[in-house]
Amino acid sequence: MKFLADMGISQRVVVWLRDQGHDATHLREESLHRLPDPEILEKARDESRVLLTVDLDFPQLLAVTRAALPSMVLFRLADQRPNSLIRRLDQFLPVRQSSRPGLCSA
């Protein structure tokens, strides 16, 4: 899978995703840490990447624009440290990869 991590996601999560064989990038790696939210969504959509975020503005932007893409993982965990996010992804990704396209079981 292809992922784009926004600024609320640790770069350690991106490194872990790469170690798992995924194509993952972080906004900071591309010097896009000040990119406005609508442009982040556009980048994820244009590159067919799943956006990783903790920011509630992104789902709101998708709802307002009625856009179906990009896909997104919104982390709403009490513990948002990198190891906690990695554990959640480790639980979610095997299920997601084995399900039919378009369906999400997390």
Contact map, one row per residue, 1 for C-alpha under 8 A:
1110000000000000000001100000000000000000000000001100000000000000000000000000000000000000000000000000000000
1111000000000000000001110000000000000000000000011100000000000000000000000000000000000000000000000000000000
1111100000000000000001111000000000000000000100001111000000000000000000000000000000000000000000000000000000
0111110000000000000000011110000000000000000100001111000000000000000000000000000000000000000000000000000000
0011111110100100000000011110000000000000000000000011100000000000000000000000000000000000000000000000000000
0001111110000000000000000110000010000001000000000011100000000000000000000000000000000000000000000000000000
0000111111000000000000000111000010000000000000000000100000000000000000000000000000000000000000000000000000
0000111111000000000000000000000000000000000000000000111000000000000000000000000000000000000000000000000000
0000111111101000000000000000000000000000000000000001110000000000000000000000000001000000000000000000000000
0000001111111100000000000000000000000000000000000000000000000000000000000000000011000000000000000000000000
0000100011111110000000000100000000000000000000000000000000000000000000000000000000000000000000000000000000
0000000001111111000000000000000000000000000000000000000000000000000000000000000001000000000000000000000000
0000000011111111100000000000000000000000000000000000000000000000000000000000000001101100000000000000000000
0000100001111111110000011100000000000000000000000000000000000000000000000000000000000000000000000000000000
0000000000111111111000010000000000000000000000000000000000000000000000000000000000000000000000000000000000
0000000000011111111100000000000000000000000000000000000000000000000000000000000000000100000000000000000000
0000000000001111111111110000000000000000000000000000000000000000000000000000000000000000000000000000000000
0000000000000111111111110000000000000000000000000000000000000000000000000000000000000000000000000000000000
0000000000000011111111000000000000000000000000000000000000000000000000000000000000000000000000000000000000
0000000000000001111111000000000000000000000000000000000000000000000000000000000000000000000000000000000000
0000000000000000111111100000000000000000000000000000000000000000000000000000000000000000000000000000000000
1110000000000000111111110000000000000000000000000000000000000000000000000000000000000000000000000000000000
1110000000000000110011111000000000000000000000000000000000000000000000000000000000000000000000000000000000
0111100000000110110001111100000000000000000000000000000000000000000000000000000000000000000000000000000000
0011100000000100000000111110100000000000000000000000000000000000000000000000000000000000000000000000000000
0001111000100100000000011111110000000000000000000000000000000000000000000000000000000000000000000000000000
0001111000000000000000001111111110000000000000000000000000000000000000000000000000000000000000000000000000
0000001000000000000000000111111110000000000000000000000000000000000000000000000000000000000000000000000000
0000000000000000000000001111111100000000000000000000000000000000000000000000000000000000000000000000000000
0000000000000000000000000111111110000000000000000000000000000000000000000000000000000000000000000000000000
0000000000000000000000000011111111000000000000000000000000000000000000000000000000000000000000000000000000
0000000000000000000000000011111111100000000000000000000000000000000000000000000000000000000000000000000000
0000011000000000000000000011011111100000000000000000000000000000000000000000000000000000000000000000000000
0000000000000000000000000000001111110000000000000000000000000000000000000000000000000000000000000000000000
0000000000000000000000000000000111111011000000000000000000000000000000000000000000000000000000000000000000
0000000000000000000000000000000001111111000000000000000000000000000000000000000000000000000000000000000000
0000000000000000000000000000000000111111100000000000000011000000000000000000000000000000000000000000000000
0000000000000000000000000000000000011111110000000000000000001000000000000000000000000000000000000000000000
0000000000000000000000000000000000111111111000000000000000000000000000000000000000000000000000000000000000
0000010000000000000000000000000000111111111100000000000000000000000000000000000000000000000000000000000000
0000000000000000000000000000000000001111111110000010000001000000000001000000000000000000000000000000000000
0000000000000000000000000000000000000111111111000000000000000000000001000000000000000000000000000000000000
0000000000000000000000000000000000000011111111100000000000000000000000000000000000000000000000000000000000
0011000000000000000000000000000000000001111111111110000000000000000001000000000000000000000000000000000000
0000000000000000000000000000000000000000111111111000000000000000000011100000000000000000000000000000000000
0000000000000000000000000000000000000000011111111000000000000000000000000000000000000000000000000000000000
0000000000000000000000000000000000000000001111111000000000000000000000000000000000000000000000000000000000
0100000000000000000000000000000000000000000111111100000000000000000001000000000000000000000000000000000000
1111000000000000000000000000000000000000000111111110000000000000000001100000000000000000000000000000000000
1111000000000000000000000000000000000000000100011111000000000000000001111000000000000000000000000000000000
0011110000000000000000000000000000000000100100001111100000000000000001111000000000000000000000000000000000
0011110010000000000000000000000000000000000000000111110000000000000000011110000000000000000000000000000000
0000111110000000000000000000000000000000000000000011111001000000000000011110000000000000000000000000000000
0000000110000000000000000000000000000000000000000001111100000000000000000111000000000000000000000000000000
0000000100000000000000000000000000000000000000000000111111000000000000000100000000000000000000000000000000
0000000000000000000000000000000000000000000000000000011111110000000000000100000000000000000000000000000000
0000000000000000000000000000000000001000000000000000001111111000000000000000000000000000000000000000000000
0000000000000000000000000000000000001000100000000000101111111100000000000000000000000000000000000000000000
0000000000000000000000000000000000000000000000000000000111111110000000000000000000000000000000000000000000
0000000000000000000000000000000000000000000000000000000111111111000000000000000000000000000000000000000000
0000000000000000000000000000000000000100000000000000000011111111100000000000000000000000000000000000000000
0000000000000000000000000000000000000000000000000000000001111111111110000000000000000000000000000000000000
0000000000000000000000000000000000000000000000000000000000111111111000000000000000000000000000000000000000
0000000000000000000000000000000000000000000000000000000000011111111000000000000000000000000000000000000000
0000000000000000000000000000000000000000000000000000000000001111111000000000000000000000000000000000000000
0000000000000000000000000000000000000000000000000000000000000111111100000000000000000000000000000000000000
0000000000000000000000000000000000000000000000000000000000000111111111000000000000000000000000000000000000
0000000000000000000000000000000000000000000000000000000000000100011111100000000000000000000000000000000000
0000000000000000000000000000000000000000000010000000000000000100001111100000000000000000000000000000000000
0000000000000000000000000000000000000000110110011110000000000000001111110000000000000000000000000000000000
0000000000000000000000000000000000000000000010001110000000000000000111111000000000000000000000000000000000
0000000000000000000000000000000000000000000000000111100000000000000001111100000000000000000000000000000000
0000000000000000000000000000000000000000000000000111100000000000000000111110000000000000000000000000000000
0000000000000000000000000000000000000000000000000001111100000000000000011111000000000000000000000000000000
0000000000000000000000000000000000000000000000000001110000000000000000001111100100001000000000000000000000
0000000000000000000000000000000000000000000000000000010000000000000000000111110100000000000000000000000000
0000000000000000000000000000000000000000000000000000000000000000000000000011111100000000000000000000000000
0000000000000000000000000000000000000000000000000000000000000000000000000001111100000000000000000000000000
0000000000000000000000000000000000000000000000000000000000000000000000000000111110010000000000000000000000
0000000000000000000000000000000000000000000000000000000000000000000000000011111111011000000000000000000000
0000000001000000000000000000000000000000000000000000000000000000000000000000001111111000000000000000000000
0000000011011000000000000000000000000000000000000000000000000000000000000000000111111100000000000000000000
0000000000001000000000000000000000000000000000000000000000000000000000000000000011111110000000000000000000
0000000000000000000000000000000000000000000000000000000000000000000000000000001111111111000000000000000000
0000000000001000000000000000000000000000000000000000000000000000000000000010000111111111100000000000000000
0000000000001001000000000000000000000000000000000000000000000000000000000000000001111111110000000000000000
0000000000000000000000000000000000000000000000000000000000000000000000000000000000111111111000000000000000
0000000000000000000000000000000000000000000000000000000000000000000000000000000000011111111100000000000000
0000000000000000000000000000000000000000000000000000000000000000000000000000000000001111111110000000000000
0000000000000000000000000000000000000000000000000000000000000000000000000000000000000111111111000000000000
0000000000000000000000000000000000000000000000000000000000000000000000000000000000000011111111100000000001
0000000000000000000000000000000000000000000000000000000000000000000000000000000000000001111111110000000011
0000000000000000000000000000000000000000000000000000000000000000000000000000000000000000111111111000000000
0000000000000000000000000000000000000000000000000000000000000000000000000000000000000000011111111100000000
0000000000000000000000000000000000000000000000000000000000000000000000000000000000000000001111111110000011
0000000000000000000000000000000000000000000000000000000000000000000000000000000000000000000111111110001111
0000000000000000000000000000000000000000000000000000000000000000000000000000000000000000000011111111000000
0000000000000000000000000000000000000000000000000000000000000000000000000000000000000000000001111111000000
0000000000000000000000000000000000000000000000000000000000000000000000000000000000000000000000111111101110
0000000000000000000000000000000000000000000000000000000000000000000000000000000000000000000000001111111000
0000000000000000000000000000000000000000000000000000000000000000000000000000000000000000000000000011111000
0000000000000000000000000000000000000000000000000000000000000000000000000000000000000000000000000001111100
0000000000000000000000000000000000000000000000000000000000000000000000000000000000000000000000010011111110
0000000000000000000000000000000000000000000000000000000000000000000000000000000000000000000000010010011111
0000000000000000000000000000000000000000000000000000000000000000000000000000000000000000000100110010001111
0000000000000000000000000000000000000000000000000000000000000000000000000000000000000000001100110000000111
